[in-house]
Structures are given as C-alpha cells and as structure tokens.
Amino acid sequence: MRDDDPPRNARTHAISTSERGSFCTARCACGWAGPARRSRERARTDGAEHLAGS
Ligand SMILES: [Zn+2]
C-alpha cells in the first residue's frame, strides 16, 4: 500500500464546462466527460447527473 497512490474512487468530483464552437461539454476532475451539447444548461445537467451517481 502506497500512501501517495490513493484509490481511484477517492477522487473528488468537480464539474466544469468547456465550449467548443457552438457545443458545450461538461467535464469532471475525475476524468469523466459528458456528450457535446448545443446548450450549456444541458451540459450542466449532464454534470449534475454524473455527480448524482447515474
Ligand atoms: Zn466525477
């Protein structure tokens, strides 16, 4: 067991959104990324659902 190598499921989740052209994608600090959306609001919803564990 190495103290500097925390388990993957211990990572914190932090949603951010990035825009690319007319699309917006939600991303998480854990490495998750949602599908490209036409609406930033929809991308935020994707992130919220990821945080909820779906
Ligand atoms: Zn996450």
N, CA, C, O and the ligand as a Tripos MOL2 file, in Angstrom:
@<TRIPOS>MOLECULE
protein
  217   215    55     0     0
PROTEIN
NO_CHARGES

@<TRIPOS>ATOM
      1 N           0.8420   -1.2000    0.0000 N.3       1 MET1
      2 CA          0.0000    0.0000    0.0000 C.3       1 MET1
      3 C           0.8790    1.2520    0.0000 C.2       1 MET1
      4 O           1.7340    1.4350    0.8660 O.2       1 MET1
      5 N           0.6420    2.1020   -0.9940 N.am      2 ARG2
      6 CA          1.4440    3.3290   -1.0900 C.3       2 ARG2
      7 C           0.6060    4.5330   -0.7080 C.2       2 ARG2
      8 O          -0.5010    4.7130   -1.2160 O.2       2 ARG2
      9 N           1.1190    5.3400    0.1660 N.am      3 ASP3
     10 CA          0.3580    6.4970    0.6360 C.3       3 ASP3
     11 C           0.1570    7.5450   -0.4600 C.2       3 ASP3
     12 O          -0.7910    8.3280   -0.4080 O.2       3 ASP3
     13 N           1.0420    7.5570   -1.4420 N.am      4 ASP4
     14 CA          0.9370    8.5880   -2.4760 C.3       4 ASP4
     15 C           0.1330    8.1110   -3.6810 C.2       4 ASP4
     16 O           0.1440    8.7540   -4.7310 O.2       4 ASP4
     17 N          -0.5590    6.9930   -3.5330 N.am      5 ASP5
     18 CA         -1.3330    6.4480   -4.6340 C.3       5 ASP5
     19 C          -2.7590    6.1430   -4.1660 C.2       5 ASP5
     20 O          -3.1040    4.9820   -3.9460 O.2       5 ASP5
     21 N          -3.5820    7.1770   -4.0160 N.am      6 PRO6
     22 CA         -4.9360    6.9850   -3.4810 C.3       6 PRO6
     23 C          -5.8030    6.1890   -4.4370 C.2       6 PRO6
     24 O          -5.5940    6.2320   -5.6500 O.2       6 PRO6
     25 N          -6.7650    5.4710   -3.9070 N.am      7 PRO7
     26 CA         -7.6680    4.7040   -4.7640 C.3       7 PRO7
     27 C          -8.4590    5.6050   -5.7010 C.2       7 PRO7
     28 O          -8.7540    6.7540   -5.3730 O.2       7 PRO7
     29 N          -8.7970    5.0760   -6.8620 N.am      8 ARG8
     30 CA         -9.4590    5.8590   -7.8930 C.3       8 ARG8
     31 C         -10.7900    6.4370   -7.4000 C.2       8 ARG8
     32 O         -11.1360    7.5750   -7.7210 O.2       8 ARG8
     33 N         -11.5260    5.6510   -6.6260 N.am      9 ASN9
     34 CA        -12.8430    6.1100   -6.2020 C.3       9 ASN9
     35 C         -12.7710    7.1410   -5.0820 C.2       9 ASN9
     36 O         -13.8020    7.6210   -4.6120 O.2       9 ASN9
     37 N         -11.5580    7.4830   -4.6520 N.am     10 ALA10
     38 CA        -11.4110    8.5130   -3.6230 C.3      10 ALA10
     39 C         -11.2560    9.9030   -4.2420 C.2      10 ALA10
     40 O         -11.2250   10.9080   -3.5320 O.2      10 ALA10
     41 N         -11.1610    9.9460   -5.5550 N.am     11 ARG11
     42 CA        -11.0080   11.2440   -6.2120 C.3      11 ARG11
     43 C         -12.2530   12.0930   -6.0330 C.2      11 ARG11
     44 O         -13.3730   11.5830   -5.9850 O.2      11 ARG11
     45 N         -12.0400   13.3710   -5.9380 N.am     12 THR12
     46 CA        -13.1750   14.2710   -5.7980 C.3      12 THR12
     47 C         -13.7390   14.6040   -7.1790 C.2      12 THR12
     48 O         -13.0350   14.5770   -8.1880 O.2      12 THR12
     49 N         -15.0110   14.9120   -7.1840 N.am     13 HIS13
     50 CA        -15.6680   15.3000   -8.4160 C.3      13 HIS13
     51 C         -15.8170   16.8120   -8.4500 C.2      13 HIS13
     52 O         -16.2460   17.4250   -7.4730 O.2      13 HIS13
     53 N         -15.4680   17.3960   -9.5560 N.am     14 ALA14
     54 CA        -15.6420   18.8390   -9.7330 C.3      14 ALA14
     55 C         -16.0030   19.0890  -11.1900 C.2      14 ALA14
     56 O         -15.1860   18.9020  -12.0910 O.2      14 ALA14
     57 N         -17.2320   19.5100  -11.3970 N.am     15 ILE15
     58 CA        -17.7280   19.7130  -12.7590 C.3      15 ILE15
     59 C         -17.3040   21.0740  -13.3040 C.2      15 ILE15
     60 O         -17.3790   22.0980  -12.6250 O.2      15 ILE15
     61 N         -16.8590   21.0420  -14.5510 N.am     16 SER16
     62 CA        -16.6250   22.2940  -15.2600 C.3      16 SER16
     63 C         -17.1600   22.1060  -16.6760 C.2      16 SER16
     64 O         -17.3360   20.9780  -17.1380 O.2      16 SER16
     65 N         -17.4130   23.1980  -17.3490 N.am     17 THR17
     66 CA        -17.9110   23.0950  -18.7220 C.3      17 THR17
     67 C         -16.9210   23.7650  -19.6600 C.2      17 THR17
     68 O         -16.3160   24.7840  -19.3250 O.2      17 THR17
     69 N         -16.7680   23.1820  -20.8300 N.am     18 SER18
     70 CA        -15.9000   23.7780  -21.8410 C.3      18 SER18
     71 C         -16.6820   23.8960  -23.1350 C.2      18 SER18
     72 O         -17.3950   22.9760  -23.5330 O.2      18 SER18
     73 N         -16.5400   25.0280  -23.7780 N.am     19 GLU19
     74 CA        -17.2490   25.2680  -25.0240 C.3      19 GLU19
     75 C         -16.3270   25.0630  -26.2040 C.2      19 GLU19
     76 O         -15.1560   25.4420  -26.1820 O.2      19 GLU19
     77 N         -16.8830   24.4540  -27.2320 N.am     20 ARG20
     78 CA        -16.1160   24.1920  -28.4450 C.3      20 ARG20
     79 C         -17.0330   24.4840  -29.6150 C.2      20 ARG20
     80 O         -17.9650   23.7310  -29.8960 O.2      20 ARG20
     81 N         -16.7610   25.5760  -30.2860 N.am     21 GLY21
     82 CA        -17.6840   26.0010  -31.3320 C.3      21 GLY21
     83 C         -19.0210   26.3360  -30.7140 C.2      21 GLY21
     84 O         -19.0890   27.1170  -29.7650 O.2      21 GLY21
     85 N         -20.0890   25.7550  -31.2400 N.am     22 SER22
     86 CA        -21.4150   26.0150  -30.6920 C.3      22 SER22
     87 C         -21.8230   24.9280  -29.7150 C.2      22 SER22
     88 O         -22.9710   24.8930  -29.2710 O.2      22 SER22
     89 N         -20.8900   24.0350  -29.3710 N.am     23 PHE23
     90 CA        -21.1930   22.9530  -28.4570 C.3      23 PHE23
     91 C         -20.5540   23.1820  -27.1020 C.2      23 PHE23
     92 O         -19.5310   23.8560  -26.9810 O.2      23 PHE23
     93 N         -21.1750   22.6090  -26.0900 N.am     24 CYS24
     94 CA        -20.6440   22.7170  -24.7400 C.3      24 CYS24
     95 C         -20.5800   21.3160  -24.1330 C.2      24 CYS24
     96 O         -21.5070   20.5190  -24.2790 O.2      24 CYS24
     97 N         -19.4790   21.0330  -23.4530 N.am     25 THR25
     98 CA        -19.2900   19.7200  -22.8590 C.3      25 THR25
     99 C         -18.9890   19.8700  -21.3760 C.2      25 THR25
    100 O         -18.2030   20.7290  -20.9770 O.2      25 THR25
    101 N         -19.6150   19.0330  -20.5660 N.am     26 ALA26
    102 CA        -19.3240   19.0150  -19.1400 C.3      26 ALA26
    103 C         -18.1800   18.0450  -18.8850 C.2      26 ALA26
    104 O         -18.1370   16.9490  -19.4440 O.2      26 ALA26
    105 N         -17.2460   18.4730  -18.0220 N.am     27 ARG27
    106 CA        -16.1330   17.6080  -17.6620 C.3      27 ARG27
    107 C         -16.0080   17.5580  -16.1550 C.2      27 ARG27
    108 O         -16.4310   18.4710  -15.4460 O.2      27 ARG27
    109 N         -15.4170   16.4710  -15.6780 N.am     28 CYS28
    110 CA        -15.2480   16.3190  -14.2370 C.3      28 CYS28
    111 C         -13.7760   16.0940  -13.9160 C.2      28 CYS28
    112 O         -13.0200   15.5780  -14.7390 O.2      28 CYS28
    113 N         -13.3820   16.4850  -12.7180 N.am     29 ALA29
    114 CA        -11.9980   16.3170  -12.2810 C.3      29 ALA29
    115 C         -11.5930   14.8510  -12.2180 C.2      29 ALA29
    116 O         -10.4010   14.5460  -12.2390 O.2      29 ALA29
    117 N         -12.5590   13.9350  -12.1420 N.am     30 CYS30
    118 CA        -12.2580   12.5070  -12.0580 C.3      30 CYS30
    119 C         -11.9380   11.9090  -13.4150 C.2      30 CYS30
    120 O         -11.5410   10.7470  -13.5060 O.2      30 CYS30
    121 N         -12.1100   12.7000  -14.4750 N.am     31 GLY31
    122 CA        -11.8080   12.1950  -15.8050 C.3      31 GLY31
    123 C         -13.0420   11.9680  -16.6620 C.2      31 GLY31
    124 O         -12.9430   11.7270  -17.8650 O.2      31 GLY31
    125 N         -14.2080   12.0480  -16.0280 N.am     32 TRP32
    126 CA        -15.4630   11.8680  -16.7700 C.3      32 TRP32
    127 C         -15.7250   13.0620  -17.6780 C.2      32 TRP32
    128 O         -15.3730   14.1920  -17.3400 O.2      32 TRP32
    129 N         -16.3310   12.8170  -18.8120 N.am     33 ALA33
    130 CA        -16.7420   13.8980  -19.7030 C.3      33 ALA33
    131 C         -18.0710   13.5340  -20.3230 C.2      33 ALA33
    132 O         -18.2700   12.4000  -20.7580 O.2      33 ALA33
    133 N         -18.9720   14.4780  -20.3650 N.am     34 GLY34
    134 CA        -20.2860   14.2490  -20.9410 C.3      34 GLY34
    135 C         -20.2770   14.4670  -22.4440 C.2      34 GLY34
    136 O         -19.2770   14.9000  -23.0160 O.2      34 GLY34
    137 N         -21.4000   14.1630  -23.0760 N.am     35 PRO35
    138 CA        -21.5290   14.3820  -24.5200 C.3      35 PRO35
    139 C         -21.5950   15.8650  -24.8510 C.2      35 PRO35
    140 O         -21.9530   16.6830  -24.0030 O.2      35 PRO35
    141 N         -21.2480   16.2050  -26.0850 N.am     36 ALA36
    142 CA        -21.3320   17.5970  -26.5310 C.3      36 ALA36
    143 C         -22.7890   18.0010  -26.6430 C.2      36 ALA36
    144 O         -23.6130   17.2820  -27.2080 O.2      36 ALA36
    145 N         -23.0860   19.1640  -26.0940 N.am     37 ARG37
    146 CA        -24.4650   19.6700  -26.1030 C.3      37 ARG37
    147 C         -24.5190   21.0190  -26.7980 C.2      37 ARG37
    148 O         -23.5520   21.7810  -26.7950 O.2      37 ARG37
    149 N         -25.6640   21.2940  -27.3890 N.am     38 ARG38
    150 CA        -25.8590   22.6120  -28.0060 C.3      38 ARG38
    151 C         -26.0790   23.6750  -26.9370 C.2      38 ARG38
    152 O         -25.8770   24.8650  -27.1780 O.2      38 ARG38
    153 N         -26.4900   23.2370  -25.7650 N.am     39 SER39
    154 CA        -26.8500   24.1680  -24.6990 C.3      39 SER39
    155 C         -25.9310   23.9770  -23.4990 C.2      39 SER39
    156 O         -25.7010   22.8480  -23.0660 O.2      39 SER39
    157 N         -25.4090   25.0660  -22.9630 N.am     40 ARG40
    158 CA        -24.5610   24.9720  -21.7640 C.3      40 ARG40
    159 C         -25.3850   24.4660  -20.5820 C.2      40 ARG40
    160 O         -24.8910   23.7310  -19.7270 O.2      40 ARG40
    161 N         -26.6560   24.8800  -20.5560 N.am     41 GLU41
    162 CA        -27.5250   24.4420  -19.4680 C.3      41 GLU41
    163 C         -27.6810   22.9240  -19.4830 C.2      41 GLU41
    164 O         -27.7020   22.2830  -18.4320 O.2      41 GLU41
    165 N         -27.7890   22.3570  -20.6820 N.am     42 ARG42
    166 CA        -27.9250   20.8910  -20.8090 C.3      42 ARG42
    167 C         -26.6300   20.2030  -20.3630 C.2      42 ARG42
    168 O         -26.6700   19.1470  -19.7320 O.2      42 ARG42
    169 N         -25.4870   20.8030  -20.6930 N.am     43 ALA43
    170 CA        -24.2120   20.2330  -20.2820 C.3      43 ALA43
    171 C         -24.0850   20.2590  -18.7630 C.2      43 ALA43
    172 O         -23.5660   19.3170  -18.1640 O.2      43 ALA43
    173 N         -24.5530   21.3210  -18.1480 N.am     44 ARG44
    174 CA        -24.5290   21.3980  -16.6780 C.3      44 ARG44
    175 C         -25.4050   20.3070  -16.0690 C.2      44 ARG44
    176 O         -25.0720   19.7260  -15.0360 O.2      44 ARG44
    177 N         -26.5280   20.0440  -16.7280 N.am     45 THR45
    178 CA        -27.4070   18.9800  -16.2470 C.3      45 THR45
    179 C         -26.7040   17.6300  -16.3360 C.2      45 THR45
    180 O         -26.8320   16.8010  -15.4360 O.2      45 THR45
    181 N         -25.9640   17.4090  -17.4190 N.am     46 ASP46
    182 CA        -25.1950   16.1690  -17.5440 C.3      46 ASP46
    183 C         -24.2190   16.0440  -16.3790 C.2      46 ASP46
    184 O         -24.0690   14.9710  -15.7940 O.2      46 ASP46
    185 N         -23.5670   17.1330  -16.0540 N.am     47 GLY47
    186 CA        -22.6150   17.1190  -14.9350 C.3      47 GLY47
    187 C         -23.3000   16.8390  -13.6200 C.2      47 GLY47
    188 O         -22.7770   16.1000  -12.7850 O.2      47 GLY47
    189 N         -24.4850   17.4330  -13.4270 N.am     48 ALA48
    190 CA        -25.2280   17.2290  -12.1860 C.3      48 ALA48
    191 C         -25.6390   15.7640  -12.0550 C.2      48 ALA48
    192 O         -25.6130   15.2050  -10.9590 O.2      48 ALA48
    193 N         -26.0180   15.1430  -13.1730 N.am     49 GLU49
    194 CA        -26.4060   13.7420  -13.1370 C.3      49 GLU49
    195 C         -25.1960   12.8520  -12.8380 C.2      49 GLU49
    196 O         -25.3300   11.8270  -12.1700 O.2      49 GLU49
    197 N         -24.0240   13.2400  -13.3290 N.am     50 HIS50
    198 CA        -22.7950   12.4990  -13.0240 C.3      50 HIS50
    199 C         -22.5100   12.5880  -11.5170 C.2      50 HIS50
    200 O         -22.1670   11.5870  -10.8880 O.2      50 HIS50
    201 N         -22.6500   13.7660  -10.9560 N.am     51 LEU51
    202 CA        -22.4150   13.9400   -9.5140 C.3      51 LEU51
    203 C         -23.4120   13.1170   -8.7030 C.2      51 LEU51
    204 O         -23.0960   12.6420   -7.6120 O.2      51 LEU51
    205 N         -24.6080   12.9550   -9.2400 N.am     52 ALA52
    206 CA        -25.6540   12.2000   -8.5380 C.3      52 ALA52
    207 C         -25.3840   10.7070   -8.6040 C.2      52 ALA52
    208 O         -26.0290    9.9230   -7.9080 O.2      52 ALA52
    209 N         -24.4280   10.3110   -9.4420 N.am     53 GLY53
    210 CA        -24.0190    8.9170   -9.4760 C.3      53 GLY53
    211 C         -24.7120    8.0810  -10.5480 C.2      53 GLY53
    212 O         -24.6360    6.8520  -10.5180 O.2      53 GLY53
    213 N         -25.3780    8.7250  -11.4810 N.am     54 SER54
    214 CA        -26.0630    7.9720  -12.5340 C.3      54 SER54
    215 C         -25.0940    7.6060  -13.6590 C.2      54 SER54
    216 O         -25.4930    6.9690  -14.6340 O.2      54 SER54
    217 ZN        -16.5760   12.8030  -11.4820 Zn       55 ZN55
@<TRIPOS>BOND
     1     1     2 1
     2     2     3 1
     3     3     4 2
     4     3     5 am
     5     5     6 1
     6     6     7 1
     7     7     8 2
     8     7     9 am
     9     9    10 1
    10    10    11 1
    11    11    12 2
    12    11    13 am
    13    13    14 1
    14    14    15 1
    15    15    16 2
    16    15    17 am
    17    17    18 1
    18    18    19 1
    19    19    20 2
    20    19    21 am
    21    21    22 1
    22    22    23 1
    23    23    24 2
    24    23    25 am
    25    25    26 1
    26    26    27 1
    27    27    28 2
    28    27    29 am
    29    29    30 1
    30    30    31 1
    31    31    32 2
    32    31    33 am
    33    33    34 1
    34    34    35 1
    35    35    36 2
    36    35    37 am
    37    37    38 1
    38    38    39 1
    39    39    40 2
    40    39    41 am
    41    41    42 1
    42    42    43 1
    43    43    44 2
    44    43    45 am
    45    45    46 1
    46    46    47 1
    47    47    48 2
    48    47    49 am
    49    49    50 1
    50    50    51 1
    51    51    52 2
    52    51    53 am
    53    53    54 1
    54    54    55 1
    55    55    56 2
    56    55    57 am
    57    57    58 1
    58    58    59 1
    59    59    60 2
    60    59    61 am
    61    61    62 1
    62    62    63 1
    63    63    64 2
    64    63    65 am
    65    65    66 1
    66    66    67 1
    67    67    68 2
    68    67    69 am
    69    69    70 1
    70    70    71 1
    71    71    72 2
    72    71    73 am
    73    73    74 1
    74    74    75 1
    75    75    76 2
    76    75    77 am
    77    77    78 1
    78    78    79 1
    79    79    80 2
    80    79    81 am
    81    81    82 1
    82    82    83 1
    83    83    84 2
    84    83    85 am
    85    85    86 1
    86    86    87 1
    87    87    88 2
    88    87    89 am
    89    89    90 1
    90    90    91 1
    91    91    92 2
    92    91    93 am
    93    93    94 1
    94    94    95 1
    95    95    96 2
    96    95    97 am
    97    97    98 1
    98    98    99 1
    99    99   100 2
   100    99   101 am
   101   101   102 1
   102   102   103 1
   103   103   104 2
   104   103   105 am
   105   105   106 1
   106   106   107 1
   107   107   108 2
   108   107   109 am
   109   109   110 1
   110   110   111 1
   111   111   112 2
   112   111   113 am
   113   113   114 1
   114   114   115 1
   115   115   116 2
   116   115   117 am
   117   117   118 1
   118   118   119 1
   119   119   120 2
   120   119   121 am
   121   121   122 1
   122   122   123 1
   123   123   124 2
   124   123   125 am
   125   125   126 1
   126   126   127 1
   127   127   128 2
   128   127   129 am
   129   129   130 1
   130   130   131 1
   131   131   132 2
   132   131   133 am
   133   133   134 1
   134   134   135 1
   135   135   136 2
   136   135   137 am
   137   137   138 1
   138   138   139 1
   139   139   140 2
   140   139   141 am
   141   141   142 1
   142   142   143 1
   143   143   144 2
   144   143   145 am
   145   145   146 1
   146   146   147 1
   147   147   148 2
   148   147   149 am
   149   149   150 1
   150   150   151 1
   151   151   152 2
   152   151   153 am
   153   153   154 1
   154   154   155 1
   155   155   156 2
   156   155   157 am
   157   157   158 1
   158   158   159 1
   159   159   160 2
   160   159   161 am
   161   161   162 1
   162   162   163 1
   163   163   164 2
   164   163   165 am
   165   165   166 1
   166   166   167 1
   167   167   168 2
   168   167   169 am
   169   169   170 1
   170   170   171 1
   171   171   172 2
   172   171   173 am
   173   173   174 1
   174   174   175 1
   175   175   176 2
   176   175   177 am
   177   177   178 1
   178   178   179 1
   179   179   180 2
   180   179   181 am
   181   181   182 1
   182   182   183 1
   183   183   184 2
   184   183   185 am
   185   185   186 1
   186   186   187 1
   187   187   188 2
   188   187   189 am
   189   189   190 1
   190   190   191 1
   191   191   192 2
   192   191   193 am
   193   193   194 1
   194   194   195 1
   195   195   196 2
   196   195   197 am
   197   197   198 1
   198   198   199 1
   199   199   200 2
   200   199   201 am
   201   201   202 1
   202   202   203 1
   203   203   204 2
   204   203   205 am
   205   205   206 1
   206   206   207 1
   207   207   208 2
   208   207   209 am
   209   209   210 1
   210   210   211 1
   211   211   212 2
   212   211   213 am
   213   213   214 1
   214   214   215 1
   215   215   216 2
@<TRIPOS>SUBSTRUCTURE
     1 MET1         2 RESIDUE 1 A MET
     2 ARG2         6 RESIDUE 1 A ARG
     3 ASP3        10 RESIDUE 1 A ASP
     4 ASP4        14 RESIDUE 1 A ASP
     5 ASP5        18 RESIDUE 1 A ASP
     6 PRO6        22 RESIDUE 1 A PRO
     7 PRO7        26 RESIDUE 1 A PRO
     8 ARG8        30 RESIDUE 1 A ARG
     9 ASN9        34 RESIDUE 1 A ASN
    10 ALA10       38 RESIDUE 1 A ALA
    11 ARG11       42 RESIDUE 1 A ARG
    12 THR12       46 RESIDUE 1 A THR
    13 HIS13       50 RESIDUE 1 A HIS
    14 ALA14       54 RESIDUE 1 A ALA
    15 ILE15       58 RESIDUE 1 A ILE
    16 SER16       62 RESIDUE 1 A SER
    17 THR17       66 RESIDUE 1 A THR
    18 SER18       70 RESIDUE 1 A SER
    19 GLU19       74 RESIDUE 1 A GLU
    20 ARG20       78 RESIDUE 1 A ARG
    21 GLY21       82 RESIDUE 1 A GLY
    22 SER22       86 RESIDUE 1 A SER
    23 PHE23       90 RESIDUE 1 A PHE
    24 CYS24       94 RESIDUE 1 A CYS
    25 THR25       98 RESIDUE 1 A THR
    26 ALA26      102 RESIDUE 1 A ALA
    27 ARG27      106 RESIDUE 1 A ARG
    28 CYS28      110 RESIDUE 1 A CYS
    29 ALA29      114 RESIDUE 1 A ALA
    30 CYS30      118 RESIDUE 1 A CYS
    31 GLY31      122 RESIDUE 1 A GLY
    32 TRP32      126 RESIDUE 1 A TRP
    33 ALA33      130 RESIDUE 1 A ALA
    34 GLY34      134 RESIDUE 1 A GLY
    35 PRO35      138 RESIDUE 1 A PRO
    36 ALA36      142 RESIDUE 1 A ALA
    37 ARG37      146 RESIDUE 1 A ARG
    38 ARG38      150 RESIDUE 1 A ARG
    39 SER39      154 RESIDUE 1 A SER
    40 ARG40      158 RESIDUE 1 A ARG
    41 GLU41      162 RESIDUE 1 A GLU
    42 ARG42      166 RESIDUE 1 A ARG
    43 ALA43      170 RESIDUE 1 A ALA
    44 ARG44      174 RESIDUE 1 A ARG
    45 THR45      178 RESIDUE 1 A THR
    46 ASP46      182 RESIDUE 1 A ASP
    47 GLY47      186 RESIDUE 1 A GLY
    48 ALA48      190 RESIDUE 1 A ALA
    49 GLU49      194 RESIDUE 1 A GLU
    50 HIS50      198 RESIDUE 1 A HIS
    51 LEU51      202 RESIDUE 1 A LEU
    52 ALA52      206 RESIDUE 1 A ALA
    53 GLY53      210 RESIDUE 1 A GLY
    54 SER54      214 RESIDUE 1 A SER
    55 ZN55       217 GROUP 0 **** ****
